[in-house]
Amino acid sequence: MKVFVAGGSGAVGRRLIPQLVAAGHDVAATTQNPVSERLLRELGAAPVVCDVFDAPRLAKAVAVAAPEVVVQQLTRLPHRLRGRGLARQYAANNRVRAQGTRNLIAAARAAGARRLVAQGMAIWYAPRGDGRLHGEDDPLWSNAPEPIGTGVRTMQDVEDAVLRDPALEGVVLRYGLLYGPGTWYAPDGDVAEQVRRRRYPVLGSGEAVYSFLHVDDAAAAAVAALDGPAGVFNVVDDEPAPMSTWLPEYAAALEAPPPRRLPGWLAKPVAGRGPVSWLLSLEGADNRRARETLGWQPRHASWRSGFRADAQNT
Ligand SMILES: NC(=O)c1ccc[n+]([C@@H]2O[C@H](COP(=O)([O-])OP(=O)(O)OC[C@H]3O[C@@H](n4cnc5c(N)ncnc54)[C@H](OP(=O)(O)O)[C@@H]3O)[C@@H](O)[C@H]2O)c1
């Protein structure tokens, strides 16, 4: 099948293209950076140099590719995350998600595509405080403290636009916290660097529950979503885990010293009130719907083996 990937050079896109090609699909993929053209070609895609904010050019590129399915893997997030400047960084991300997805939907529709698969977030559910994992029907945290709240509302709008388009089958893959090559948690990534310096502490009681996802499994879910049911799916691994459990194991996999602990009230002035409140409220997500109806299951069922495998592969 012909597949058009918007964001082919990102952390997920780079794992997705080879999986699509291996499954026999004919892939065109975008980058805005001509330097990444060669990378896309080596991965097996026909490169398309295009800024998704340039709607006419994007429409033309999608029309030429004539895909059956368009896959949106667009983000604009920095490789180094710091509390200060986060609002500005999120604003850029929100813009590419909102405007970029709108332009992509219009282009997909005009080109006669059947389906649009888009990246969502399984780590933005409104906290409930009852210890249960979140299912897809739970509300997102639209009034989360800033700058998270604006990010969540933007994502809600993106999801609505994808799922309610009358001309396209819409699929939203709500990814967990991505780890693996090219991410913050990769052994050469920003979180790993901070953990090695003991600057990435267990926050508060350490009870906040994180749902991780390896980039290979994020890509595999996008391949699985080319067919089958439309709708929203949590795409997370099988072992949501409290920070007090995963962070020491992550540090051990990196052969880094054990993390320190830091009360939330002390972390907020440094890392920002909104982001820290959000991290302290994480509750984890349930992947049952994706497993049962998408025919997807994580190859890295747990971050435990995933973190170790990544550390050994570098
Ligand atoms: N759920 C999660 O935990 C999650 C989700 C997403 C990202 N992240 C993290 O964010 C960090 C950065 O992610 P990333 O490496 O995927 O890179 P990124 O810089 O966020 O870019 C992702 C993709 O979007 C494309 N893109 C962005 N703006 C565009 C525009 N205006 N027009 C066309 N394409 C555009 C990029 O293309 P170009 O080649 O033009 O740059 C790239 O292919 C990583 O650490 C990743 O783990 C986490």
PDBQT file of the ligand as one rigid body, heavy atoms in Angstrom, charges set to zero:
ROOT
HETATM    1  N1  LIG A 401       5.300  10.609  23.766  1.00  0.00    +0.000 N 
HETATM    2  C1  LIG A 401       6.538  11.050  23.931  1.00  0.00    +0.000 C 
HETATM    3  O1  LIG A 401       7.201  10.767  24.944  1.00  0.00    +0.000 OA
HETATM    4  C2  LIG A 401       7.191  11.877  22.852  1.00  0.00    +0.000 A 
HETATM    5  C3  LIG A 401       6.513  12.175  21.659  1.00  0.00    +0.000 A 
HETATM    6  C4  LIG A 401       7.200  12.869  20.659  1.00  0.00    +0.000 A 
HETATM    7  C5  LIG A 401       8.507  13.277  20.864  1.00  0.00    +0.000 A 
HETATM    8  N2  LIG A 401       9.103  12.979  22.034  1.00  0.00    +0.000 N 
HETATM    9  C6  LIG A 401      10.518  13.341  22.268  1.00  0.00    +0.000 C 
HETATM   10  O2  LIG A 401      10.868  14.578  21.699  1.00  0.00    +0.000 OA
HETATM   11  C7  LIG A 401      12.236  14.565  21.291  1.00  0.00    +0.000 C 
HETATM   12  C8  LIG A 401      12.344  15.047  19.858  1.00  0.00    +0.000 C 
HETATM   13  O3  LIG A 401      11.579  14.189  19.033  1.00  0.00    +0.000 OA
HETATM   14  P1  LIG A 401      12.008  13.792  17.545  1.00  0.00    +0.000 P 
HETATM   15  O4  LIG A 401      13.409  13.319  17.507  1.00  0.00    +0.000 OA
HETATM   16  O5  LIG A 401      10.962  12.891  17.011  1.00  0.00    +0.000 OA
HETATM   17  O6  LIG A 401      12.116  15.133  16.720  1.00  0.00    +0.000 OA
HETATM   18  P2  LIG A 401      11.285  16.413  16.458  1.00  0.00    +0.000 P 
HETATM   19  O7  LIG A 401      12.272  17.459  16.254  1.00  0.00    +0.000 OA
HETATM   20  O8  LIG A 401      10.256  16.649  17.504  1.00  0.00    +0.000 OA
HETATM   21  O9  LIG A 401      10.578  16.144  15.024  1.00  0.00    +0.000 OA
HETATM   22  C9  LIG A 401       9.697  15.097  14.755  1.00  0.00    +0.000 C 
HETATM   23  C10 LIG A 401       9.384  15.092  13.289  1.00  0.00    +0.000 C 
HETATM   24  O10 LIG A 401       8.491  16.174  12.978  1.00  0.00    +0.000 OA
HETATM   25  C11 LIG A 401       8.995  16.848  11.832  1.00  0.00    +0.000 C 
HETATM   26  N3  LIG A 401       8.594  18.245  11.800  1.00  0.00    +0.000 N 
HETATM   27  C12 LIG A 401       8.575  19.127  12.818  1.00  0.00    +0.000 A 
HETATM   28  N4  LIG A 401       8.161  20.350  12.369  1.00  0.00    +0.000 NA
HETATM   29  C13 LIG A 401       7.909  20.216  11.041  1.00  0.00    +0.000 A 
HETATM   30  C14 LIG A 401       7.446  21.097  10.022  1.00  0.00    +0.000 A 
HETATM   31  N5  LIG A 401       7.138  22.361  10.285  1.00  0.00    +0.000 N 
HETATM   32  N6  LIG A 401       7.316  20.608   8.778  1.00  0.00    +0.000 NA
HETATM   33  C15 LIG A 401       7.624  19.334   8.483  1.00  0.00    +0.000 A 
HETATM   34  N7  LIG A 401       8.058  18.433   9.417  1.00  0.00    +0.000 NA
HETATM   35  C16 LIG A 401       8.208  18.886  10.671  1.00  0.00    +0.000 A 
HETATM   36  C17 LIG A 401      10.497  16.716  11.919  1.00  0.00    +0.000 C 
HETATM   37  O11 LIG A 401      11.061  16.902  10.634  1.00  0.00    +0.000 OA
HETATM   38  P3  LIG A 401      12.481  17.628  10.364  1.00  0.00    +0.000 P 
HETATM   39  O12 LIG A 401      13.319  16.604   9.703  1.00  0.00    +0.000 OA
HETATM   40  O13 LIG A 401      12.135  18.681   9.439  1.00  0.00    +0.000 OA
HETATM   41  O14 LIG A 401      13.001  18.147  11.657  1.00  0.00    +0.000 OA
HETATM   42  C18 LIG A 401      10.624  15.287  12.399  1.00  0.00    +0.000 C 
HETATM   43  O15 LIG A 401      10.554  14.385  11.334  1.00  0.00    +0.000 OA
HETATM   44  C19 LIG A 401      12.714  13.117  21.477  1.00  0.00    +0.000 C 
HETATM   45  O16 LIG A 401      13.438  13.008  22.667  1.00  0.00    +0.000 OA
HETATM   46  C20 LIG A 401      11.430  12.337  21.592  1.00  0.00    +0.000 C 
HETATM   47  O17 LIG A 401      11.563  11.188  22.402  1.00  0.00    +0.000 OA
HETATM   48  C21 LIG A 401       8.475  12.299  23.037  1.00  0.00    +0.000 A 
ENDROOT
TORSDOF 0
